[in-house]
Amino acid sequence: MNMNLTMSRMLDGSRILDTLMNNLEGMAYRCVDDEHWTMIFVSQGCAGLTGYTASELIDQTCISWEQLTFAEDRHRVRAAIRAAADRGRRFAVEYRIVKRCGELRWVVERGVAVADEHGECVIEGFIEDVTERRATLGALEQAESRYRNIFEHASEGIFQTTEDGRYLAANPALARLYGYPSPQSLIENLSDIGRRLYVDPKRRDEFHRLMQAHGEVLNFESEVFCHDGSRIWVSENAHSVRGPQGELLCYEGTVQDISERKHYQAQLERQANHDMLTGLPNRVLLGDRLNQGIARAERLGCRLAVVFIDLDNFKFINDSLGHKAGDDLLTAIAGRFSNCLRSSDTVARLGGDEFVLVLNDHDELSSVISLLDRVLAEIGRPVALSGREFQVGASLGVALYPDDGRDAQSLLKHADVAMYAAKDRGRNNFQFFTRELNRVAEERLNLEAAMRAALERGCFEVHYQPKVNHLRRIVGVEALARWNDPQLGSIGPDRFIPVAEETGLIVPLTTTILRQAFAAARRWNLGREHPLRVAVNLSPRLFLSGDIVAHVACLLGEVGLSPSQVELEVTETVFLGDSDRAVSILREFKSLGVSLAMDDFGTGYSSLSYLRRFPLDIIKLDRSLVTDLEHEEEVAMIARAAISLGQSLRKTVVAEGVETQAQFDFLRFQGCDEFQGYLLSRPVPEAALSQLLADGGVIPKKPV
């Protein structure tokens, strides 16, 4: 029973093998290793492959396989099979055969030389027709060749890049476009497209966004860097390439240089938006800038000033000297505006001799007034025309957003009305649209004029506010400017210091204060065992302008005062711009030998970092950290922390604005080093302070 089952399975296996062999598209064979490749066995697939039946091929009954093999391929095929047989390896060889019908077909033969049942060498293998496959591969090769030819010789740049910004492929045109010597050099050197190619790195992010949304980008325009650092404009068309599972493989596309077109567009836009004579924005661009300025002012909650300017006596010059001289005058005046305006401001020419200024980001009216003063001064400088010098003035009308209008049309209209008011006032002046603002502007200008005169006559005095230690002994003084004008009366620092800052008068004013204070300190300290230190505040503008260190050193030398007896106070405002320059100036002062103090500590945003980074000796607690500390626990806690911080950093801590005995006692108990305020003394003239020092230099405690 078991033997019958085994025989049945063997018969079934043979039948299955025969079925598989006969159904294969191709011919299985065994042949003798002789000169004719005499076939011993061939499968039924031989008919479809060659056109001959098995009986016609076996034993060369009709034709040998050597004869079937195309004559030009016979030697190559035999050599390949012989070499494999000699090494005992399998072979695979591709060649042509001639079918019975005379048709030439490509086949691939795979096989191996083995020993048969009698130990004789035979070859067994399988031969299949690959004509169609070769035709397909040939077509693909031709297509690839054509693509390669297009890729190599295209006038447009062609690329493939990874998602993270590396080049996989680039053609010569792209390399030339970006200024690289070869595609390989571009691929190797341009490794981060987002940062190293695009002038604006955000363009790569936008490229990714469009690809994710649409799978392609069309006419994607960007400014890019070339290999030598120059810039060009390009337009990209690209699409995503994805794998069978939808995964992103790469981006590929083309690049065109559109620099010439962009330059032409820029020229057209400039002609449409700028005055041809002066190059300034024209009425069209003015409207756009004005609307932008209004939107910004509304967003930031600040003022915007629109200034309508009409040149005085322009018609006389234009008529008497000719249009050429008139054009030269307009061009010269247009160029002068850059000397007094910021980059954020706009100056436009409406036509004729009319100009409009758009002044952004003004919180205080005084800054607008100061700027208009400079504009008038610039316009008023002599102009050389036709070999002669002429001087022109201008009438300026000012409208403010949001006070005088909330839209461009209203502001321009009201500025124009104010300009005519300036003409009525005698020309070469400016007028605001509202009467109250004009009053403020006039007062401000009168104050500036009076201040200049006072500085020339030496009318500014210095008062000194004592600084005491915990025993109420005077250890130093702060020098403070005081001004009592014969016509205007007593004018407080809160009024004249901002004017001095805005007009540049802060330089001669501070020089006056330093010279008087240094001379007074020299007199007080003659013969004193413990010299008093005199403190003077340096404004941010003065601190960062010119060679302030050399200026202070010169004044010290004139008076003969030791730098160790001087404290210079600065606020954190000096660090908000060029902090490196500020640090450099502070170090120069330290080398000179003066002490450095941070004034108004606790009112800014970055005071703690300044204490760590900058060479400061003293911190002066702002009066806001002292006022009501005896009544408000939070104020007391902040003052306590500030003093502790100063002690930890080995800084001298000075409290300003001490007005009550309770404040003095609290600060003294917390370890504050020095004290200053009305409790101890108001600022006094030099003579009064000299008397205090003569009386022992200790400020007595006031009776309760």
C-alpha positions in Angstrom: 0.0 0.0 0.0 2.8 2.5 1.0 4.8 1.5 -2.1 1.9 2.3 -4.4 1.4 5.7 -2.7 5.1 6.5 -3.2 5.0 5.5 -6.8 1.9 7.6 -7.3 3.6 10.6 -5.8 6.6 10.1 -8.0 4.4 9.9 -11.1 2.5 13.0 -10.0 5.8 14.9 -9.6 7.0 13.9 -13.0 3.7 15.0 -14.5 3.9 18.4 -12.7 7.5 18.9 -13.9 6.5 18.1 -17.5 3.6 20.5 -17.3 5.8 23.3 -15.9 8.5 22.7 -18.5 6.1 22.6 -21.4 4.2 25.7 -20.3 7.3 27.9 -19.9 7.8 30.5 -22.6 11.2 29.4 -23.6 13.1 26.1 -24.1 14.7 23.9 -21.4 17.5 21.8 -22.8 20.3 19.4 -22.4 23.1 19.2 -25.0 26.4 17.6 -25.7 29.5 19.8 -25.3 30.6 19.4 -28.9 31.0 21.6 -31.9 27.4 21.4 -32.9 25.8 21.7 -29.4 24.0 18.5 -30.2 20.7 18.6 -28.4 19.8 15.5 -26.3 16.6 17.0 -24.8 14.5 20.1 -25.5 11.2 21.1 -24.0 8.1 21.8 -26.0 8.8 25.5 -25.8 11.3 25.1 -28.6 8.6 25.4 -31.2 7.6 28.9 -30.1 11.2 29.9 -29.6 12.7 28.6 -32.9 9.9 27.4 -35.1 11.3 23.8 -35.0 9.8 20.9 -33.1 11.7 18.9 -30.5 12.2 15.9 -32.8 13.7 18.3 -35.4 16.3 19.7 -33.0 17.3 16.5 -31.1 20.4 14.8 -32.5 20.5 17.4 -35.3 17.7 15.7 -37.1 16.9 18.8 -39.0 19.3 21.5 -37.8 21.9 21.9 -35.1 21.9 24.7 -32.4 25.2 25.9 -33.8 23.4 26.5 -37.1 20.5 28.2 -35.4 22.9 30.6 -33.7 23.4 33.8 -35.7 26.8 33.5 -37.4 28.2 36.8 -36.1 27.5 35.7 -32.5 28.7 32.1 -32.6 32.3 32.6 -31.5 31.3 35.0 -28.7 28.7 32.6 -27.3 31.0 29.5 -27.5 33.8 31.4 -25.7 31.5 32.6 -22.9 30.1 29.1 -22.3 33.5 27.5 -22.5 35.0 29.9 -20.0 32.2 29.3 -17.5 32.4 25.5 -17.9 36.1 25.5 -17.4 35.7 27.4 -14.1 32.7 25.3 -13.1 30.4 28.3 -13.0 27.0 29.1 -14.3 26.7 31.3 -17.4 24.3 33.7 -18.9 24.8 34.9 -22.4 22.7 37.0 -24.7 22.8 36.5 -28.5 20.7 36.2 -31.7 19.1 33.1 -33.3 17.6 32.7 -36.7 14.1 31.2 -36.6 12.8 28.7 -39.2 10.9 31.6 -40.9 14.2 33.5 -41.2 13.3 36.1 -38.5 16.2 37.2 -36.3 15.4 37.0 -32.5 17.4 37.9 -29.4 17.6 35.2 -26.7 19.3 34.9 -23.3 20.7 31.5 -22.4 21.4 30.6 -18.8 23.0 27.2 -17.9 25.7 25.2 -16.4 28.1 22.3 -17.5 27.3 19.1 -15.5 28.2 15.4 -15.6 25.3 13.2 -16.8 24.4 9.7 -15.5 27.4 8.2 -17.2 29.9 10.8 -16.1 29.9 12.6 -19.5 30.0 16.4 -19.6 26.8 17.9 -20.8 25.3 21.4 -20.7 21.8 22.0 -19.2 20.0 25.3 -19.2 17.1 27.4 -20.4 16.8 29.8 -23.4 14.1 32.5 -23.6 13.2 35.1 -26.2 14.1 38.7 -25.0 13.6 40.5 -28.2 10.7 42.7 -26.9 12.5 43.3 -23.7 15.6 44.5 -25.5 13.5 46.7 -27.7 12.0 48.2 -24.6 15.4 48.7 -23.0 16.7 50.2 -26.2 13.8 52.6 -26.3 14.5 53.5 -22.7 18.2 54.0 -23.4 17.3 56.2 -26.4 14.9 58.2 -24.2 17.5 58.5 -21.5 20.0 59.6 -24.1 17.6 62.2 -25.4 16.8 63.4 -21.9 20.5 63.5 -21.0 21.1 65.5 -24.2 18.4 67.9 -23.2 19.6 68.0 -19.6 23.2 68.8 -20.7 22.4 71.3 -23.4 19.3 73.0 -22.2 19.4 76.8 -21.9 17.4 76.7 -18.7 18.8 75.4 -15.4 17.5 72.0 -14.4 17.8 70.6 -10.9 16.8 67.9 -8.5 17.0 68.7 -4.7 16.2 67.0 -1.5 13.6 68.3 0.9 16.2 69.5 3.3 17.9 71.6 0.7 20.7 69.6 -1.0 21.2 69.3 -4.7 21.0 65.8 -6.1 21.5 66.8 -9.7 22.2 70.0 -11.7 22.8 70.7 -15.3 25.6 72.9 -16.8 23.1 75.7 -17.5 22.2 75.9 -13.8 25.9 75.9 -12.8 26.6 78.7 -15.3 23.5 80.6 -14.0 24.8 80.5 -10.4 28.4 81.1 -11.4 29.9 77.7 -10.5 32.5 76.1 -12.8 30.6 72.8 -13.1 27.5 71.0 -11.9 29.6 68.9 -9.6 31.1 72.0 -8.0 27.5 73.4 -7.5 26.3 70.2 -5.9 29.3 69.9 -3.6 29.5 73.6 -2.5 25.8 74.6 -2.3 24.8 72.4 0.6 22.1 74.5 2.2 19.7 76.1 -0.3 17.6 77.9 2.2 20.4 79.9 3.8 23.1 80.0 1.1 21.0 80.4 -2.1 18.0 82.6 -1.3 18.7 86.2 -0.2 15.6 85.9 1.9 15.7 82.5 3.7 12.0 82.6 4.2 11.6 82.0 0.4 12.6 78.3 1.0 9.8 78.0 3.6 7.3 79.4 1.1 8.6 76.9 -1.5 8.0 74.1 0.9 4.5 75.4 1.8 3.5 75.6 -1.9 4.8 72.1 -2.6 2.9 70.6 0.4 -0.3 72.4 -0.7 -0.2 71.9 -4.5 2.7 69.5 -5.2 4.2 72.1 -7.5 5.4 75.7 -7.8 4.9 77.9 -10.9 6.8 81.0 -11.7 8.2 81.1 -8.2 10.3 84.4 -8.2 13.2 85.0 -5.8 16.4 86.9 -5.4 19.3 84.5 -5.0 23.1 84.7 -4.4 25.6 83.6 -7.0 28.8 81.9 -6.3 30.8 85.2 -6.2 28.3 86.9 -3.9 26.4 88.8 -6.6 22.6 88.7 -6.8 20.2 87.8 -9.5 16.5 87.2 -9.8 15.3 83.8 -10.9 11.9 82.1 -11.7 11.4 78.5 -10.7 8.9 75.9 -11.9 9.1 72.7 -10.0 7.1 69.7 -8.8 7.4 66.9 -6.2 8.6 63.5 -7.2 7.1 60.7 -5.1 7.8 57.0 -4.7 5.4 54.0 -5.0 4.2 54.4 -1.4 3.6 58.2 -1.8 6.9 59.1 -0.1 8.6 62.3 -1.2 11.8 61.4 -3.1 12.9 64.9 -4.3 11.9 68.1 -6.0 12.8 68.7 -9.6 12.3 71.6 -11.9 13.8 74.4 -14.0 15.2 77.8 -13.3 15.3 80.9 -15.5 17.3 84.2 -14.9 14.7 87.0 -14.9 17.1 89.7 -13.6 16.7 91.8 -16.8 12.9 91.6 -16.6 12.9 92.5 -12.9 15.3 95.5 -13.6 13.0 96.7 -16.4 9.9 96.3 -14.1 11.8 98.3 -11.4 12.5 101.0 -13.9 8.8 101.2 -14.9 7.7 101.2 -11.2 10.2 103.9 -10.4 9.0 106.0 -13.3 5.4 105.5 -12.1 6.1 106.3 -8.5 9.0 108.8 -8.5 9.5 112.3 -9.7 11.7 112.4 -12.8 13.5 115.6 -11.8 14.4 115.0 -8.2 14.0 111.2 -7.9 11.8 111.7 -4.8 8.5 109.8 -4.4 5.6 111.4 -6.4 2.0 111.9 -5.5 1.1 108.2 -6.2 3.8 106.8 -3.9 3.2 109.5 -1.3 -0.4 108.3 -1.0 0.8 104.7 -0.4 3.4 105.8 2.2 1.0 108.1 4.0 -1.6 105.3 4.3 1.1 102.9 5.6 2.2 105.6 8.1 -1.4 106.1 9.3 -1.8 102.3 9.8 1.4 102.2 11.8 0.6 105.2 13.9 -2.8 103.7 14.8 -1.2 100.3 15.6 1.5 101.8 17.8 -0.5 104.6 19.3 1.9 107.3 18.3 1.7 110.5 16.3 2.3 111.0 12.6 3.1 114.4 11.1 2.3 115.5 7.5 4.2 118.6 6.5 3.3 120.6 3.4 6.3 122.7 2.1 6.2 125.5 -0.3 9.5 127.3 -1.2 9.5 131.0 -0.8 10.6 133.1 -3.8 10.9 130.1 -6.1 8.9 131.9 -8.8 11.2 134.9 -8.8 14.3 132.6 -9.3 12.6 130.5 -11.9 11.4 133.5 -13.9 14.6 135.6 -13.6 17.2 132.9 -14.1 15.3 130.4 -16.2 13.9 126.9 -15.8 17.3 125.3 -15.7 18.2 127.3 -12.6 14.8 126.5 -11.1 15.4 122.8 -11.7 18.8 123.0 -10.2 17.3 124.7 -7.1 14.6 122.0 -6.7 17.2 119.2 -7.1 19.5 120.8 -4.5 16.7 121.3 -2.0 15.5 117.7 -2.5 19.0 116.4 -1.7 19.1 118.4 1.5 16.1 116.7 3.1 18.2 113.5 3.6 20.4 115.5 6.1 17.6 116.0 8.5 15.2 113.1 8.0 15.3 109.5 9.2 15.1 106.5 6.8 11.6 105.8 8.2 10.4 109.2 7.0 9.2 110.1 3.5 9.8 113.3 1.4 7.8 113.6 -1.8 7.5 116.2 -4.5 4.0 117.0 -5.6 5.0 119.3 -8.5 6.4 122.7 -8.9 8.1 123.9 -5.7 5.7 121.9 -3.4 7.0 119.1 -1.2 5.4 116.9 1.4 7.0 115.2 4.4 5.6 112.2 6.2 7.2 112.0 9.7 6.6 108.7 11.5 6.8 107.5 15.1 6.7 110.7 17.1 5.5 110.5 20.7 6.3 114.1 21.7 5.4 117.3 19.9 8.8 118.7 20.8 10.6 116.1 18.6 8.5 117.2 15.6 9.3 120.9 16.3 13.0 120.1 16.6 12.9 118.3 13.2 11.0 121.1 11.5 13.6 123.6 12.8 16.3 121.5 11.1 14.4 121.3 7.9 14.1 125.1 7.7 17.8 125.5 8.5 18.7 123.0 5.7 16.5 124.8 3.1 17.8 128.2 4.2 21.5 127.4 3.4 22.8 129.3 0.3 22.4 127.6 -3.1 24.8 128.3 -6.0 22.8 129.1 -9.2 24.2 130.5 -12.4 27.5 131.5 -10.7 25.7 133.3 -7.9 24.6 132.4 -4.4 20.9 132.6 -3.5 19.1 132.0 -0.3 15.5 130.7 -0.2 13.2 130.0 2.6 10.1 127.9 2.9 6.6 128.0 4.4 5.7 124.8 6.3 2.2 123.7 7.3 1.8 120.8 9.7 -1.1 118.4 10.4 -0.9 115.7 13.0 -2.6 112.2 13.0 -4.9 111.6 14.7 -5.5 115.2 16.0 -6.0 116.9 12.7 -7.4 114.0 10.6 -7.6 110.2 10.4 -7.2 109.8 6.7 -4.6 110.8 4.1 -6.9 113.3 2.3 -7.8 115.2 5.4 -4.2 115.4 6.7 -2.9 116.7 3.3 -5.8 119.3 3.2 -5.2 120.5 6.7 -1.4 120.7 6.2 -2.0 122.8 3.1 -4.2 125.1 5.1 -1.5 125.4 7.8 1.1 126.1 5.0 -0.9 129.2 3.9 -1.1 130.3 7.5 2.8 130.1 7.6 2.9 132.3 4.4 0.6 134.8 6.1 2.9 134.9 9.1 5.7 136.3 7.0 7.1 133.1 5.3 10.2 131.0 6.3 8.4 129.5 9.3 6.1 126.6 10.2 2.6 126.6 11.5 0.4 123.8 12.9 -3.1 123.3 11.9 -4.4 124.0 15.4 -3.9 127.2 17.4 -2.9 125.4 20.6 -0.2 123.4 18.9 1.1 126.6 17.4 1.2 128.2 20.9 3.3 125.2 22.2 5.6 125.4 19.1 6.2 129.1 19.6 6.9 128.6 23.3 9.3 125.8 22.4 11.2 128.0 19.9 11.3 130.9 22.3 12.7 128.7 25.0 15.4 127.4 22.6 16.4 130.9 21.6 16.5 132.1 25.2 18.6 129.0 26.1 21.2 129.8 23.4 21.5 133.3 24.6 21.8 132.2 28.3 24.6 129.8 27.4 26.4 132.6 25.6 26.0 135.0 28.5 26.9 132.3 31.1 23.5 132.5 32.9 23.3 128.9 33.9 24.2 128.1 37.5 25.0 124.9 39.3 23.3 123.8 42.5 24.6 120.9 44.6 22.5 118.3 46.4 24.5 116.6 49.2 24.9 112.8 49.4 25.4 111.5 53.0 26.4 108.3 54.6 24.5 106.5 57.3 25.9 109.0 59.9 24.4 111.8 57.8 27.9 113.1 57.0 28.3 114.6 53.5 30.5 112.4 51.4 29.6 113.7 47.9 27.4 116.0 45.9 25.4 115.8 42.7 25.8 118.8 40.4 22.5 120.0 38.9 21.9 122.8 36.3 19.7 125.7 37.3 18.4 128.5 35.0 16.8 131.8 36.1 16.0 133.9 33.0 15.4 137.7 33.4 12.4 137.6 31.1 11.1 134.0 31.5 11.8 133.6 35.2 12.9 130.3 36.8 12.8 127.5 34.3 13.0 123.9 35.6 15.3 121.2 34.2 12.2 119.2 33.1 11.6 122.0 30.6 15.1 123.0 29.4 16.9 119.6 29.4 14.6 118.0 26.7 15.1 121.1 24.5 18.9 120.9 25.0 18.8 117.2 24.1 16.8 117.7 20.9 18.7 120.8 19.7 22.3 119.7 20.5 22.6 122.4 23.2 23.2 119.6 25.7 26.9 119.7 24.7 27.7 123.3 25.7 25.3 123.0 28.7 27.1 119.9 30.1 30.4 121.5 29.5 29.3 124.5 31.6 28.1 122.2 34.4 31.2 120.1 34.4 33.5 123.1 34.4 31.7 124.8 37.3 31.3 121.6 39.3 35.0 120.6 38.9 36.1 124.0 40.0 33.9 123.9 43.1 35.1 120.4 44.0 38.7 121.6 43.7 38.0 124.4 46.1 36.2 122.2 48.6 38.8 119.5 48.6 41.8 121.6 49.3 43.2 120.2 52.5 40.3 117.8 53.1 41.4 114.5 54.6 38.5 112.7 52.8 37.7 114.5 49.5 34.1 114.9 48.4 33.1 113.3 45.2 31.2 115.4 42.7 28.6 113.6 40.5 27.5 114.9 37.1 24.9 113.2 34.8 26.0 112.6 31.2 23.1 112.5 28.8 22.9 109.6 26.3 23.4 111.9 23.3 26.5 113.5 24.9 27.9 110.2 26.1 27.8 108.6 22.6 28.9 111.7 20.7 32.4 112.6 19.8 35.3 111.9 22.1 33.6 112.5 25.5 36.4 110.9 27.5 39.0 113.3 26.1 36.7 116.2 26.7 36.2 115.3 30.4 39.9 114.7 30.8 40.6 118.1 29.3 38.2 119.9 31.7 39.8 118.0 34.7 43.2 119.2 33.5 42.1 122.8 33.2 40.8 122.8 36.8 43.4 120.6 38.3 40.9 118.1 39.8 41.8 114.5 40.4 39.6 112.0 38.4 39.2 110.0 41.6 37.0 112.8 43.0 34.5 112.6 40.1 31.4 110.4 39.5 29.8 110.3 36.1 26.2 109.1 36.0 24.6 107.5 33.0 21.2 105.9 32.5 20.6 102.5 30.8 19.5 104.4 27.6 23.1 104.6 26.6 23.2 100.8 26.2 20.1 100.4 24.1 21.8 101.2 20.8 25.5 100.3 20.3 26.2 98.6 23.6 29.7 97.6 22.5 30.6 101.2 21.9 29.1 102.1 25.3 31.2 99.5 27.0 34.3 100.8 25.3 33.6 104.4 26.5 33.0 103.2 30.0 36.3 101.3 30.1 38.1 104.5 28.8 36.5 106.4 31.7 37.6 103.7 34.1 41.2 104.0 32.7 41.0 107.8 33.3 40.2 107.1 37.0 36.6 108.4 37.4 33.9 106.4 39.1 30.8 105.3 37.1 27.2 105.2 38.3 24.0 103.9 36.8 21.3 106.5 37.5 17.6 105.7 37.8 18.3 102.0 38.6 15.1 99.9 38.7 13.1 101.9 36.0 14.4 100.1 32.9 14.2 96.7 31.3 17.7 95.3 31.5 19.4 96.8 34.5 20.4 93.5 35.9 22.3 92.4 32.8 24.0 95.8 32.7 25.3 95.4 36.2 26.9 92.1 35.2 28.3 93.2 31.9 29.5 96.8 32.3 32.2 98.3 34.6 29.9 100.3 36.9 30.9 101.2 40.5 27.7 102.7 41.8 23.9 102.1 41.4 21.5 104.9 42.3 18.1 103.5 43.3 15.4 105.5 41.5 13.1 107.5 43.7 10.2 105.2 42.7 11.9 102.4 44.8 12.0 104.7 47.8 8.7 106.7 47.7 6.1 105.2 50.1 8.3 102.2 51.0 7.3 102.8 54.7 3.7 102.3 53.7 3.7 99.7 50.9 5.3 96.3 51.6 5.9 95.6 47.9 7.9 98.7 47.5 9.9 97.9 50.6 10.6 94.3 49.3 11.8 95.6 45.9 14.1 98.2 47.6 15.4 95.5 50.0 16.2 93.2 47.0 17.9 96.0 45.0 20.2 96.8 47.9 21.0 93.2 48.5 21.8 92.8 44.8 24.1 95.8 44.9 25.9 94.5 47.9 26.4 91.0 46.3 27.9 92.7 43.2 30.1 94.9 45.4 28.6 98.1 44.2 28.0 101.3 46.2 24.3 101.7 46.6 22.8 105.2 46.7 19.2 105.9 47.4 17.6 109.0 45.7 14.5 110.8 46.8 14.7 110.1 50.5 12.1 112.4 52.0 11.1 110.9 55.4 13.0 109.7 58.4 11.3 106.4 58.2 12.6 105.9 54.7 16.1 106.8 55.8 16.0 104.4 58.8 14.7 101.5 56.6 17.3 102.0 53.9 20.1 102.4 56.5 19.0 99.2 58.2 19.1 97.3 54.9 22.7 98.4 54.3 22.3 101.2 51.8 25.6 103.1 51.5 24.6 106.7 50.7 21.4 108.8 50.8 20.1 111.8 48.9 16.8 113.6 49.1 14.8 116.5 50.5 14.9 115.0 54.0 18.6 115.8 54.0 18.9 118.8 51.8 17.5 120.3 48.6 20.0 121.3 45.9 21.8 124.5 47.1 24.2 127.0 45.6 27.9 126.6 46.1 28.1 129.1 48.9 25.4 127.3 50.9 27.1 124.0 50.5 30.4 125.5 51.5 28.8 126.7 54.7 27.4 123.2 55.4 30.9 121.8 55.1 32.4 124.6 57.3 29.8 123.7 60.0 31.1 120.2 60.2 29.7 118.5 57.1 27.0 116.6 59.0 23.4 117.3 58.3 21.5 117.2 61.6 18.3 115.2 62.2 15.3 117.5 62.0 13.2 117.6 65.2 9.9 115.8 65.0 
